[in-house]
């Protein structure tokens, strides 16, 4: 039997099936591309469902892959057993209506006996109880002795998931020997002991199960096989645990180096080492496929794994972020196969480090509180932590609930999950109530709480911009009143309105309320409690009474400009996903008539090329004139059609879907254009960071974009006129001027050098001498610090034993430079002390070494006084 490493086994498998006419496909991403039913890819077959179902045409009738997979169903057992892992690789060969059982079994046998050289006498096979065809292929065509072919029932050797394609399986087992067995004479595959290891499952999809439970033969049966790469590596390397195979050992050794922990010395320590080893693989590959830490979905899975690994690092005595340091080992192991790890290595490390550092900030305090709770439980002979205390840990200290459960479980304790969920729901309700109405001063006194709860508003502004409504309530200066008069600013509630109340990032409408005797300007519109819509108004003319009938008219121009920007945010969201990656999710937005702001999850700044591509993609959809189809449907149906929902938003059973052509589909309650062409154009103004892992794009559309272009055109025209050239030649002319300036700068520098050289003669002639040390203290007009240093260096070469102190008035600042030769320093001269005192006189500061120093001051008129002090100091230094 060969002793092959993980990467060698993978290569052998794929090259073998290439010789059998299979197309070798790279691993699909861990994020399902066309399967809403899966959070993460968890098997080799999962990304191929559309091919097996006949929905899509596969690239070939024969395929082979090595698929990266994540499973977290048994996360509590990871590290505690020899076989559980969250990340694993699944080797598989597949036939879509091409070859069937005979080829699948024979090629499987050929690969394991010829290529891997597994001992024939150690190999067993299982078949489905009623699958005589597979039994005969094994016994008569392969030549496996019948006593090493085991028939098993449906639970073991028949693959099906409800109705649809299904079929019998045949599995290949490896006999590890009697020392792993149970001692029974009947011990063979199917026994619960550890002697026989299943490593390759061949699924023969030959039936279609209908709703009545009938198994109808498929006209074109398929083959789906799966071999666990890590399990096969255990067999080939003669080890008992996946943590002992070569790739895992390399990472595990890195864990031991960083934590100073020894493996195979203490079981608790070993569990922590194994958890870190496994989890760092998972999180590296997940981030490499565009997943980011978050509080929902696959982002939550990532966050949970990362925090679990970080916590076990802490148990090993590591009190800093360290997981990101192990990424290099993951990349070295897997980068050749999964090239995205190499391409995104620095990005992966950054994401892990940022998330880990955040977690480290909260875990210490949370652990301290939890330990207190545990002590109290044990002291009271109790074993269930109250949901209230678990919620306090989560809400006040940011301590993950899953981590609380895991730590309690390690101590033989549990938590009241039902009570915890009850506390969570109370918090959600408080948050909902808190969002309702704190945007105006009147709300601070909770004046709206005193209104009849039957007072509510029906919004009819999606398709109408004007209607007649009845005044239900007026709030003026924090009080509920019956009437309001000219000059008052008040809040008005109508029974029906066309005014959109601020929400979902979109600002509220403005416009007018009016009738024959009264005119009000609507300054803003807010959402209130109990489905109220609050019109913030100023009464321009007349009186307004509760019970009045009044017309409500939205400012059409403002509404349309806002709608343009709102629809544009939907296009922008989709373009970001297309260009940057599916990990991008909306993290906030602001939609006004003038501009849009879109916050999104991403851990690094976008390149100029990415921003340009995003802008281009959005404008292609705008120019495409896509119809905006808005409709209501069930939340389940919305999910089925792939509608994007915002995390943290609560949706009812019926939701509003905004669909822009076939490009973008989102749940949204805002106002939108009827056709993407109405947006006109989108211009991205900026892309910046606003928080760790959150970026922001600001953009304009419609008339504001037109004004922006027009202003830029005017600017370019003025520049062209100033440069006396045509607008199309501006860049060329600017380049010429820049080159001219560079040439002139060179000429100026040359003249300055000549001037400095010429000046040195005069300065040397004027030098004084104190105790055998030549002293030059001079002021020079309009020299920057660099110029002064050049002159000082030139003088230092010629002065012999000496000190040079130069000063200049440059740009209304005083510059000082002092230099001393080595022998002058040995006689007591200290340049740093000289400029320090000089700068004080000139209103500044500075200092430096004995042989060279510089300083600055803000009072250049004090230069002569400062230089006089320098001369006095030199006399003291040299006579001291």
N, C-alpha and C positions, 0 to 999 in steps of 0.2 A: 504493500500500500504506500502510495506517495505521501510525503508530508508537505502539503501545500499551504501557503498563506491565503488569507481571504482574497486579496487582489488577484492571486494566481488562479484560484478556483473560479472566480467570476469570469476571468478572461478565458479559461479553458471551456467553460460552459457556453459562452456566447460564440466562441470560434467554432465549437463543435456543431452547434445548430446552424451556423452560417454555411457549413459544408453540406447541410441537409436542406438547403434551399430556403432558409428562413431569413426574413428581413430583420436585421438587428436594430431595434429602436432604443434610443437613450431613455433613461428613466423619465417618467412624467413628473411634473412638480407635485409636491405634497399637498398643495391646494387644488382640490378638484376643479377641473376646468368646465365641465359640463354636467355636473351632478350635484344638485342642490340637496340631495339626501345625505351626503357625507360631509362631515366637518373637515376631515383629513383623509388622505389616501391610506388605506389600512391593509391592502393586499395587492398582489401583482395583477390580479384580474380587474380590480376596481376601475382603473382608468380606461379599460377596454369594453365596458358595458355596452356602449353605443355600437361597437362592432358586432358583439355577440347578439345584440337585439336586432340587428339589421337596420338600425336607424342611420348609420353612416357606413360608407364603404371603407374597409381597412386598406392600408397602403399595399398590403399583399395578403394572400390567403394563409401564409405561414409567417409567424412573427416570434421573436424571442426577446426578452427584456431582463434587465436586473432592476427591479423597482424598489425605490426607497419607500418605507412605510413607517407610520406612527400609530401606535395603539396605547391608550392610557386606561383601558378598562381594568387592568390589574396593577395599576401604579403602586398600590400599597405593598405589593409583593416584590417590586423591583428592588434589587439589592439583598433581599432576604433569601431568594432562591437562586439556583444555578442557571435557570433558563429564562427568567422574565426580563424583558427589556422594553423600553418605550420606542426606541428606534431599531429597525431591523431591515434587512435587504431580502427580497424575495426573487429568486431566479425562476423564470418560467418560459415554457415554449407553448405556442398556441396555434391551433388550426381553426380557420373559419370556413367550415364546409369542405375541407380538403382531405387530409389523411385522418385516420381514426385509430381505433384501439391497437391494431397490430403494430403500426409504425410507432405509436407513442410508447408502447411497452418495450418493443425491441430496441428503439433508440435510447430509451432510458437505461436499459440493461447494458447496452454497448458503452454508453458514457461512463457509468459507474464502474464497470469491470475493466474496460480497455483504457479509457483516458485517466480515470482516477485510480485505477488498479486496486479497487476494494476487494478483499478476499471473498471469492464466490461462496465459500462455506459459511460466511458470516451474514449473508444476505437472505432476507425473507420477503414475501409479498403477501398482501391481503387483497381480497376481492369482495365485492358485494355478494351476499348469500345466494342470490339467484342469477349471478352473472357467469354462466357457464362459458360464454365466449372468452372473457378475460382469463378464466381459469385455464382453458385449453391453450391460449396463447402463451401463458407462463409455463405450462407443463410441457406442451408438445413442440412449440416453436422456439422458445427460449431455452428450455431444458432444465428448468428449476424443479427439483424433486417435489412431488405432490405433498409430501409431509412438511414442506416449508412454504406452502401456499395456504393461507388461512382464510376461510369464509367468515365474514362478519356481517352483522345486521345493518338495518337502515341508519341507526344512530351513529355508526362508525364509518360506513362505506357507501353512503348515498347522499349526494349533495342536492339540496333544494331549499328555496326560500319562498314559501307560499306558492302562489300560482306562477306559471311561466316556465322557462327552460330549466331542466334538471337532469340528473342522471347518476349512475353508479360511479364509484371511485375504485382505484387500485392504488395502494400505498406500498412504498418500498421501505423496509426496516433494516437496521443494522444491529447485530447481536453483540453487545458489549461484554458478554461473558457471565459465567455463573456468579462471580462475586457481586454482581449488581442485581442478581435475581432474588426471587422469593423462596426458592427451594422446592417449589411444587413441580411434580412430574409433568403437569399440564402447562407449565409456564411457556408462553409463546406470545407473539404479537396479539394485543388485545388485553393482556394481563396488566394490572395496575402497577406492577413493580417497575424498576428503572432499567431492567436488563435490555429490553428491545426499544430502540429509538427510531421513530418514524422520521424520515428526512425528505421524502419526495412523494407528493400526492398527485395522481393522475386522475382528472375528472373527465368522464365521458358524457358530455351533454347530448343526450340522444332522445329525450322526451320533452313534451310540453304539457305540463299539468294544468288542467282546466278547473273551473270553479266547482265542478262536481267531483273532483278528485280523480278524474281519469288521466292516465298517462298516455298521451298520444305521441307516436313516433314522429320525430322531426325529419323533414325531407333531407336536410343537410346538417347532420350532427357535427358537433364541435369538440375540440380538445382544449382543455385548460389545465396546465400543470403548475405546481408550485413547490420549489425547493428552498427551504430556509438556509440562507448562505451561512449564517453564524452557526447553525446546528451542524451543517455539513463540515464547517471548519473544525468544530469540536471533535468530530469523528476522525478527520484527516490528521489532526495534530495530536490526537490521543489525550485530550484533556476532558475533564468532567464538567467544566463550567464555561459558559460563553465569555466570562470575564478573564479566562486564561488563554483565549486565542490571541494571535499576534497583534491584530489591530487594537483590541481592547486593552491588552497589556501595555502597549505603548502609551495610551492615554492614562491608564491607571498608574503607571510609573510616574507620569507627570503630576498626577494628583498627590502621590506620596511625596514627591520632591517639594512641592509648594506647601503642603500641610505638615511636613516633617512626621508623617504618620507611617507606621510599618504595617504592611499587609500580612495577613495570616498569623497575626499575633493575638488579636482580640476580636470577638465576633461583632460587637457593637461598632468598633472602629472599621471593620471590614464592610459592614452594611453601608456606612457613610461613604467610604471610598468607592464602593460599587455604584451607589446612587449618583454621585458626582460624575463618575466615569460614563455612565449611561446617559444621564441627562444633558451633559455638555455636548454630546453628539447630536442629540435631538434638537436642542435649541439652536445649534449652529446651522444645521440643515434647514430648520424651519425658517430662520431669519434669511438664509440664503435664497429661499423660495418666496420671499416678500412678506412673511408674517411678522408683525410687530406686537410687542406686549400691549395688552389692553384688558378691559374688564368684561369682554364678551367673546363668544365663539372661539375660534382657533387662537386668537390673540390671548385669550384667558388661559388656554392650554399651555401656551408658551410661557406666560407669566408664572403659572403654577409650577411648571418644571424648573424654571430658572430660580424661583424663590426657594423651592424645595432643596435644590442643589446648594444654594447659598447658605441655607440654614444648616445643612449637614457640614458645610465647610466651617461654620461657626462652632459646631459641636467638636470639630477636630482642632479648634483653637485658632482659626484664621479670622481675624477681626477686621478684614478689609475686603474690598472687591478683588477677586482673583480668578473667577471663572473665565474671563476674557483672555487670560494668559494661556489657557489650555486650547484655545481655538487654533493656534499654530499646529498643534499635534493632530487635531481633527483634520485640518486642511492637508497635512502631510500624508495622512492615511487615505483620505477619500477624494482629495482634490483632482487627481488624474481622471477619476471616473465622473465625479460631479464637479465640472469645471467652474460652476457658479461660486463654489467655495473659494477658489483662487481669485476670481474676479471681484468678489465682494468681501474678501477677508477683513480689510480694515473697517468696512461698514459693519460687518457682523460683530467684530470686537467692540466697536463703539456702542452699538445698541445694547450689548450685554453689559458693558461697563456702566453705562448710564442707568440701566434698570437695576443693576445690582447695588449701585451706590444709593439709589433711592430707597431700596429695600433696607439697606444697612442703617439708614437714618431712622427707620421706624421699628426695626425688630428688637433692639435692645430694651426699649421701654415696654414694648408689648410682652416680651418674654418675662420681664420682671413682674408685671402685673399678673400674667398667667400663672407664674410660679406661686404667687401669693394665693391665687384662687385654688390651686392644686393643694397647697398646704392646708388651707381652710377645709377643703373637701375631705382630705385624709384625716384631719383632726376631728372632724365630725362624723367619721366613718360613713361618708357618703361617696357615691361614685358617678354622679351626674352633674355637670356644670350647668347652671341655669342659662337659658337662652338670653336673658337680660345681660348677664355678665359677658357672654360671648359677643353680644351685639355691642356692648361698650368697648370691648377690645377692638372690634372691627371699625366702629364709627368714630371713636375718640382717638385711638392710637394707630389706626390704619393696619391692624394686624389681620391677615387673611383668615377667613373662617375655616378654609380647608386645612390650613396649618394648625389652627387651634384643635380641630378634630384629630389630626394626625398625632400631635404631641400628647393629647389626652389618651389616645388609643395606645400609645407606647407605655403609658402608665397604668393601663387597664381601666381607664375611665372613659366616659362618653359625655355628650352634650345634648341638651334639650333642643333639637333642631326645629321642632314645631314652634316653640316659644321664640326662637331666634327669628324665624320667618315672620312671626307676628310682629316683632319689633321692627323688622325691616319694612313691613307694610305700613306701620305707623309713620316711619320716617318718610316713606314715599308720599303719604298723604300730607304730612306737614310740608314737604317740599312743594307739592302741588298747590297747597293753600298759600304758601309763602310767595309763589310766583304770581299769584292773582292780585295784583293791584298796588304794589309798593312804588309805582312809577310816578305818582303825583303826590304833592304835599298833603292833599286832603286824605289820602289813604293812611297816613301815619296815625290818624286818630280812629282808623277803622270805621269811618263814617258809613261805608257801604254795608257793613255788617248789620246796621239797623234797618236797612231796606227790606221790604217784603220779598221773600225768596221767590215769589211768583213773578217778580219784575225781571224779565229777560228779553233778549233781542233776537229776532230772526234775521240772519244775514242773507241778503239776496243780491249781493254785489258781484258775483262771479260773471253773470251775463247781463247785468243792468248797471248803469251808472247814475240813475236818477229814479226816485220813487217818493211816495207820500207816506209819512209815518205819524205816529201819535206820541207826544211827549209823556213818558211814564214817570220821570223823576228829574229833578234839578238839584245839583249840589253846588253851593256857592260858599267860598271861604270856610270849607270844612263842615258845613251844615246843610242838612236837607231842607230845601225851601220850596215854597209854592210858586214863586215867580222870580224873575231876574230882569234887570233893566239895562238900558244903554250904558256901555262902558264896562259892564261886569265881565269878568272871566269866570266861566263856570264849566261844570261837567254835566252833559245832557244825555239821558238814556231814552231811546226810542223803542217802540215795539217792533219795528222793522227798519232796516237800514241797508244802504249800499256801500257804506264806509267800512273798509277793511281795518280791523284792529291789529295793532302791532303784534307780530308773532312769527315763529319760524325763521327769525332773522330778518323778516321784511318789516319796514317801518309802516306806521299807520297812514291812512289816507288823509288828505286835506281837501277842503272844498267849502261848500256853503249850505246852511239851513235857512229857509226863508218861507214867508207867506206874504199876504197883502200888507200886513202892518209891521212885520218884524224881519230883520236881516241879521244873520249870525255868520261869522267867519269860523270855519272849523280849522283849528290850528294843529290838531293831532287827534289820533284815534287809538284807544287802548282796549285790550280785552279785560273784562272784569269777572267777578265770581258769578256763578249761576247763569252762565251763557250771556252775560250782559256785554254790550259794546258801549264804551264810554267815549262820547264826542267832547273833546276839550275845545271850548268855543270862546269867542269874544263877541259880545252883543254890540253890533254896530248901529242898530236903529230899532226903536220900538221896545215892547215888553214881551217876555216869553213866560207862558203859564203852563203848569202841569195840566195835561188834558188837551193842549193845543194840537191842531193838525198842522204839520209843517212839511215842506218839501226838502228832501235831502239830495244834494247834487255833488258828486265827486268831481274834483279838478281832473279833467280828462288827461291833460298833458302830463301832469305829475304821475297819475296812475299808470299811463302807458310807459313812461320812462322807467318807472319802478318795475313794471311787468317785464320789460326788455331785459333788465338786469337780473331779474329772478330766473327767467328761463335760461339766461346765459350761465347762471351758476350751475344749472343742471348739466349743460353741455360741458362746462369746465370740469365738473366732477368726473364725467366719463372720460374726457380727454386726458385728465391726470392719470386715471387708471390705465389707459391705453399706453401712455408714454412712460410714466414713472413705474407703474406696477399696480397689481390688484390689491396690494397692502394699503394703498391710499384710501382713507375714509374721511368723510367730512367731520371736522372737529368744531365747527361753528361757522356762522356767516352773518353778514350784514348787507341788506339789500335796500338801497335808497334810490331816489330818482336820479341822483348825480353819478353814483358809482356803486360797484359791488366789492365786497371783501369776502374772501373764501379761505377759511382755515382748514388745513388737512394734516393727517398724520403722516410724517416722514421724518427721518433722522438726519438728513443732510440737505444742504442747499442745492437747488436745481442748477444745472449748467445753463449757459446762455442758449445752447443748442436745444436743450429740453424745453425751456420757456418758449423759444421760437416755434418749436414743433407743436406744443400745446396750443399756442395762439393760432397757428395754421389750421390744426384739426378743428378747433371750434369754428373758425371762419368758414371752413369747408361746409360744415353742417348748416351754418347760417345761409350761405349762398345756395345750398341745396334746396332751400325753401321747404323744409320738412313741416308737415302738418303737426300741430300740437293737439293730441287727443287726450281729453280729460274725462275720466269716468270714475264712478264708484263701484267697488266690488268687495267681496269678502277678503279678509286678511289672508286666508289660506290661498285663495285664488291669486292674490297679488304676489304672494311668495312664489307660487308656481310659475308665474310669468317673469320672475327674476327682478321684481321691483326692489330698488334700493330703499332701505329704511334706515333712519338715523338711530344710532345707539342711544339709549336713555329716554327716547320718546315712547310714550304709551299710546298704543293704537287700539281702537275699539274693534268690534267684529266687522264693521263696514269702514273701509278706508277710501281715500281719494287718491287716484293714480294719475300722474302726469307723464304722458308718453310723447316724446319728441321723435317722430318718425320711428325708425327701428333702432335709433342710436342710443337714446336714454330713456329709462323707465324708473321713476322714483315716486315714493309716497310723499305727498305735499299738500298743504292746505292753502298755499299762497295763490296770488294772481299771476297770470301768464299771458303771453301773446298767443294769437291763434296760429301763427306760422313762424318758423324760425327766421324767415326772411325779414320779418318786421324788426328784428334786432338791429339790422343794418350792418354793423361791424363791431368786433370786440378788439380792444387794445389793452394788453397787459402793461400796467404802469410799473409794478414792482413785485418782487418775490423775496420775502424776508422770513427770518425765524422769529417766533413769538414766545416759545417755551420749548422745553426739552421734548423732542419728538413731534413738535407741531410747527408747521410752516404756514405762511400766509401769502396769498396772491391778491393784489388789488388791481381792478380793471374798470374800464368804462365802455359804454356801448352807445348806440344811437346818436342823438344830437350832441352829447358830450364828447363822443369820439370824433365827430365831425369838427367840433370846435377845437379839439386838441390838434387834429391834423392841420386845420386852417391856421392856428397859431404857430405851429411849427413851420408851415410854409412861409408865413410872414417873416418869421425869424430868419429862415434861410435866405429869403429875398433881401432882407436888410443886410445880412452878412455879405451876400453877393454884391450889393451896391457899394458897401464899404470897401470890399476887396477889388471893386471895379472889374467884375467878371460875370459870366452867366451862371445861373443857379446850378446847371449841370456840371460846371467846372469848379465849384466851390471847394470840393475835397482836394482836387489837384492843386489849387491855388494855396490852400492852407498848408498842404505838404511842402510846397515851395517856400512859404514863409517860415515854417518851422525849421527847414534846412538852413535858410538864410540866418535865422536867429542863432542856430547852433554854430554856424561859421563865425558870426559876429562875437558870440560868447568865447569861442576859441581865440579870436583876435584880442578880445578884452583881457582874457587870462594871460595871453602872451605879453601884452603891454604891461599888465600888472606885474608880471614876473620881471620884466625889464626895469620897471619903476622900482620894484623892490631891490633889484640888483644895484641899480644906480643909487638908491637911497642908502644902501649899506655903507657905501664909502663915506657919505656925510656923517652917518651915525658913528662910524668907527673913529672919524676925526674928532667928534665931539665927546668921545668916551672919557669918563673920569676914572680915577684909580683910588682904591681904598685898600691899604695893606696888601698891595700887589695883585689885587683883583680888579679887572677892568669892569666898569659899570656903564651900561647903556640904559637910560630911562627916557623914552620918547613917546610923544603922541602923534598919530598919523591920521589924516582925515579919511573918512569913508572907506574903512577896511572891515570886512567881516572876519569872523574868528579864523577861518581857514587861511585868509590872506595874511593875518598877523602871524600865524604859525609858520607860514612859508618864509616870511621876512626874518622871523626869529631863528629858523633853522639856518638860513643863509648867514646871518650874523654869527651864530654859534660856531660855524666852521672857521671863521676868521678871527674871532675875538681872543683866542688863546685861553688863559684862565679868566673867566668872566661870568657876568650875569646880565641878561637882557630882560627888560620889562617894557612891554609895548602896550599902548592903549589906543582905542579909536572910537569915534562917534559914528555909529552906523545904524540907520533906520531908527533914529531917536533912542538908541540904546548904547550903553557903554560896554565895550569889550576889552578885556584884559588878558594878556598872555605873559607868563614869566618862564624863563629858561635859565639853567645854570650848568656850567661844565662840572665834570666829576670832581676836579680839584677844588673848584669853588665851593661845592657842597661839603667837601671834607673840611673846609675852613669855617663852616657854620651857616652857609646860605641855605634857606628853605623856601623854594618857589611857592609852595602851597600857602605858607603863612603870609607871604608878600601880597598875593592876589586876594587872599581872604580879607585882609585889612583894607586894601584898595577898594574892593567891591562894596564893603560896608559904607565907605564914604559916598560911593555912587548909588547907594540905595539898593544894593543887591547882595550877592553872596557867591561863594565858590571855594575852590581849593584844589589840592592835588599833591603830587609827589614832590620831594625836595628838588629834583632836577627839572620838572616840568609841571606847570599848572595853568589853569585858565578859569576865568570868572566873568560874570556879567552884572550890570547894574542898570536901573531904569532912569538914572539922572546923569546924562552925558555931560551936562554943564559942570559937573563936579570932578571931571577927569583930571584937570591940572592940580586940584587940591589933593586928589587921591595919589597922584604920582609924587607929590611932595612928601606925603607920608611914607611912600615906598623908599625914597632916598634916606629918610631918617631911620627907617627900619633896617636898611642895609648897613648903615653905619653901626647900628647896635649889634646886628648879627656878626659883622666882621670884626668888631672891636670887643666882642664878648669874650 
